[in-house]
Amino acid sequence: MFRNRVCVNFIIALTVFSISGSLIAEDRATGWTADSEMVKKFESRSSSNNGGRDFIYSEKKVPEYSLPDILTTNSGEKVTAVKEWESTRRPEILELFRRHVYGRNPVRRPEQMSFDVYDVDPEAMDGKATRKQVKITFKNNGKSLLVNVVIFIPNDAEHPVPAFLLICNRDKTNIDPTRENKIEYWPAEDIVARGYAAVAFHNADVDPDNYDKFQNGIHALYDEGERHDDAWATLAAWAW
């Protein structure tokens, strides 16, 4: 039981990155490798496109490193019980992710947030689902941000059901609310057929997928003063 709970907690702490298909050439036999031409393209970009920072795009340039032992605390103590994991090691690992990967978001649930259900179709997906489109508006520091969300709820559900949420980082046609465009990237019909709700929003509504000094997304509403090295960035905004 302890090992299962540890694995679940650790997996939850990880985020699966959805990367553009043009960047990744997938080989099911050997895993994936980065497209060499795309690597060269990214390496040739000025650091100004990355906020003045230089990044490593080639695996060959990654220096030697060792990952921390998941079941050893920062003080060197071995974790042997669930309580030790929950009270000590899990918070330590989450802190590593905040400091080195995702950053710290300055707000949890915003106080100034409103929802507008502007479209309802009870016969979506040939009558199998109810479609709702919702405008979520965030307001802070005299600024506002609008995020559009599309929801499909199975009509045969007798009680609230779990939902699969897609953060779409491709063209908006991938989450077409009319379902005239159906793409494997978002199998909404399959999700509904299995008794779950399918929910999606476009990542650019929250924060654009390019370096804009964090002026055109959710950061502009909540960032105050100088951004620290562990400030939240684009991935953290999408997850938030």
LINDA-V650703 format. One record per residue. N is the residue number from 1. RES is the residue in one letter. SS is DSSP state (alpha for helix, beta for strand, coil for the rest). OMEGA is omega in whole degrees, -180 to 180 (999 if undefined). D_CENTER is the distance of its C-alpha to the mean C-alpha in whole Angstrom. Layout:
n = {N & N}
res = {RES & RES}
ss = {SS & SS}
omega = {OMEGA & OMEGA}
d_center = {D_CENTER & D_CENTER}
//
This chain:
n = {1 & 2 & 3 & 4 & 5 & 6 & 7 & 8 & 9 & 10 & 11 & 12 & 13 & 14 & 15 & 16 & 17 & 18 & 19 & 20 & 21 & 22 & 23 & 24 & 25 & 26 & 27 & 28 & 29 & 30 & 31 & 32 & 33 & 34 & 35 & 36 & 37 & 38 & 39 & 40 & 41 & 42 & 43 & 44 & 45 & 46 & 47 & 48 & 49 & 50 & 51 & 52 & 53 & 54 & 55 & 56 & 57 & 58 & 59 & 60 & 61 & 62 & 63 & 64 & 65 & 66 & 67 & 68 & 69 & 70 & 71 & 72 & 73 & 74 & 75 & 76 & 77 & 78 & 79 & 80 & 81 & 82 & 83 & 84 & 85 & 86 & 87 & 88 & 89 & 90 & 91 & 92 & 93 & 94 & 95 & 96 & 97 & 98 & 99 & 100 & 101 & 102 & 103 & 104 & 105 & 106 & 107 & 108 & 109 & 110 & 111 & 112 & 113 & 114 & 115 & 116 & 117 & 118 & 119 & 120 & 121 & 122 & 123 & 124 & 125 & 126 & 127 & 128 & 129 & 130 & 131 & 132 & 133 & 134 & 135 & 136 & 137 & 138 & 139 & 140 & 141 & 142 & 143 & 144 & 145 & 146 & 147 & 148 & 149 & 150 & 151 & 152 & 153 & 154 & 155 & 156 & 157 & 158 & 159 & 160 & 161 & 162 & 163 & 164 & 165 & 166 & 167 & 168 & 169 & 170 & 171 & 172 & 173 & 174 & 175 & 176 & 177 & 178 & 179 & 180 & 181 & 182 & 183 & 184 & 185 & 186 & 187 & 188 & 189 & 190 & 191 & 192 & 193 & 194 & 195 & 196 & 197 & 198 & 199 & 200 & 201 & 202 & 203 & 204 & 205 & 206 & 207 & 208 & 209 & 210 & 211 & 212 & 213 & 214 & 215 & 216 & 217 & 218 & 219 & 220 & 221 & 222 & 223 & 224 & 225 & 226 & 227 & 228 & 229 & 230 & 231 & 232 & 233 & 234 & 235 & 236 & 237 & 238 & 239 & 240}
res = {M & F & R & N & R & V & C & V & N & F & I & I & A & L & T & V & F & S & I & S & G & S & L & I & A & E & D & R & A & T & G & W & T & A & D & S & E & M & V & K & K & F & E & S & R & S & S & S & N & N & G & G & R & D & F & I & Y & S & E & K & K & V & P & E & Y & S & L & P & D & I & L & T & T & N & S & G & E & K & V & T & A & V & K & E & W & E & S & T & R & R & P & E & I & L & E & L & F & R & R & H & V & Y & G & R & N & P & V & R & R & P & E & Q & M & S & F & D & V & Y & D & V & D & P & E & A & M & D & G & K & A & T & R & K & Q & V & K & I & T & F & K & N & N & G & K & S & L & L & V & N & V & V & I & F & I & P & N & D & A & E & H & P & V & P & A & F & L & L & I & C & N & R & D & K & T & N & I & D & P & T & R & E & N & K & I & E & Y & W & P & A & E & D & I & V & A & R & G & Y & A & A & V & A & F & H & N & A & D & V & D & P & D & N & Y & D & K & F & Q & N & G & I & H & A & L & Y & D & E & G & E & R & H & D & D & A & W & A & T & L & A & A & W & A & W}
ss = {coil & alpha & alpha & alpha & alpha & alpha & alpha & alpha & alpha & alpha & alpha & alpha & coil & coil & coil & coil & coil & coil & coil & coil & coil & coil & coil & beta & beta & beta & beta & coil & coil & coil & beta & beta & beta & beta & coil & alpha & alpha & alpha & alpha & alpha & alpha & alpha & alpha & coil & coil & coil & alpha & alpha & alpha & alpha & coil & coil & coil & coil & coil & coil & coil & coil & alpha & alpha & alpha & coil & coil & coil & coil & coil & coil & coil & coil & coil & coil & beta & coil & coil & coil & coil & coil & beta & coil & coil & coil & alpha & alpha & alpha & alpha & alpha & alpha & alpha & alpha & alpha & alpha & alpha & alpha & alpha & alpha & alpha & alpha & alpha & alpha & alpha & alpha & alpha & coil & beta & coil & coil & coil & coil & coil & coil & coil & coil & beta & beta & beta & beta & beta & beta & beta & beta & beta & beta & beta & alpha & alpha & alpha & alpha & coil & beta & beta & beta & beta & beta & beta & beta & beta & beta & beta & beta & beta & coil & coil & beta & beta & beta & beta & beta & beta & beta & beta & beta & beta & beta & beta & coil & coil & coil & coil & coil & coil & coil & coil & beta & beta & beta & beta & beta & beta & coil & coil & coil & alpha & alpha & alpha & alpha & coil & coil & coil & coil & coil & coil & coil & coil & alpha & alpha & alpha & coil & alpha & alpha & alpha & alpha & alpha & alpha & coil & coil & coil & beta & beta & beta & beta & beta & beta & alpha & alpha & alpha & alpha & coil & coil & coil & coil & coil & coil & coil & coil & coil & coil & coil & coil & alpha & alpha & alpha & alpha & coil & coil & coil & coil & coil & coil & coil & coil & beta & coil & coil & alpha & alpha & alpha & alpha & alpha & alpha & coil}
omega = {-178 & -179 & 180 & -178 & 178 & -179 & 180 & -180 & -177 & 179 & 179 & -178 & -178 & 176 & 177 & -178 & 175 & -172 & -179 & -179 & 180 & -179 & -174 & 173 & -173 & 176 & -173 & -179 & -174 & -175 & -179 & 174 & -180 & 177 & -173 & -180 & 178 & 177 & 179 & -180 & -179 & 180 & -179 & -179 & 177 & 179 & 178 & 177 & -179 & 179 & 178 & -179 & 176 & -179 & 177 & 179 & -179 & 179 & -179 & -177 & 179 & -179 & 178 & 180 & 175 & 180 & 178 & 178 & -176 & -176 & 174 & -177 & 179 & 179 & 177 & -180 & 177 & 178 & -176 & -178 & -180 & -178 & 179 & 178 & -175 & -176 & -173 & -170 & 180 & 177 & 179 & -180 & 177 & 178 & 176 & 178 & 179 & -173 & -171 & -174 & -169 & -178 & -177 & 177 & -174 & -176 & 175 & 176 & -178 & 178 & -178 & -178 & -179 & -178 & 178 & 177 & -172 & 180 & 177 & 176 & -177 & -178 & 179 & 179 & 179 & 176 & -177 & -176 & 170 & 179 & 173 & 172 & -172 & 172 & 177 & -179 & 176 & 178 & 177 & 178 & 178 & 180 & 179 & 179 & -179 & 178 & 179 & -179 & 175 & -175 & 172 & -178 & -179 & -177 & -180 & 179 & -180 & -180 & 178 & -177 & 175 & -178 & 171 & -177 & 176 & 170 & -172 & 178 & 176 & -180 & -176 & 176 & 178 & 179 & -179 & -178 & 179 & -177 & 171 & 174 & -180 & -176 & -177 & -180 & 178 & -177 & -174 & -180 & 179 & 180 & -180 & -179 & 180 & 173 & -180 & 173 & 177 & -176 & 180 & 169 & -179 & -173 & -177 & 176 & -179 & 177 & -178 & -177 & 174 & -176 & 180 & -177 & 176 & -178 & -171 & 179 & -176 & -180 & -177 & -179 & -170 & 178 & 179 & 177 & -176 & 177 & 179 & -179 & -180 & 176 & 180 & 179 & -171 & -180 & 180 & 179 & 179 & -179 & -179 & 999}
d_center = {29 & 28 & 26 & 24 & 23 & 22 & 20 & 18 & 17 & 16 & 14 & 12 & 12 & 10 & 7 & 8 & 7 & 8 & 11 & 14 & 17 & 19 & 18 & 18 & 21 & 21 & 24 & 24 & 27 & 26 & 22 & 21 & 22 & 21 & 23 & 26 & 26 & 23 & 23 & 26 & 25 & 22 & 25 & 27 & 25 & 26 & 24 & 24 & 22 & 19 & 21 & 24 & 22 & 23 & 21 & 22 & 21 & 23 & 23 & 27 & 27 & 24 & 27 & 28 & 26 & 26 & 23 & 24 & 25 & 23 & 26 & 28 & 27 & 27 & 31 & 32 & 32 & 31 & 29 & 32 & 31 & 28 & 29 & 29 & 25 & 24 & 26 & 26 & 24 & 20 & 20 & 21 & 18 & 16 & 18 & 18 & 14 & 14 & 17 & 16 & 13 & 10 & 13 & 14 & 13 & 17 & 16 & 15 & 17 & 18 & 22 & 22 & 20 & 22 & 21 & 23 & 23 & 25 & 25 & 26 & 28 & 29 & 30 & 27 & 26 & 30 & 30 & 28 & 25 & 25 & 23 & 22 & 20 & 19 & 19 & 17 & 19 & 18 & 21 & 22 & 25 & 26 & 23 & 21 & 18 & 18 & 15 & 16 & 15 & 17 & 17 & 20 & 22 & 24 & 28 & 29 & 27 & 30 & 27 & 24 & 21 & 18 & 15 & 12 & 10 & 8 & 6 & 9 & 10 & 13 & 16 & 16 & 19 & 16 & 16 & 20 & 21 & 24 & 23 & 26 & 23 & 22 & 20 & 19 & 15 & 15 & 18 & 18 & 22 & 21 & 19 & 21 & 24 & 23 & 23 & 20 & 18 & 16 & 13 & 11 & 11 & 11 & 8 & 12 & 13 & 11 & 11 & 13 & 12 & 15 & 17 & 19 & 19 & 17 & 19 & 18 & 15 & 14 & 15 & 19 & 19 & 19 & 19 & 23 & 25 & 24 & 21 & 21 & 20 & 17 & 16 & 13 & 11 & 9 & 6 & 7 & 8 & 5 & 4 & 8}
//
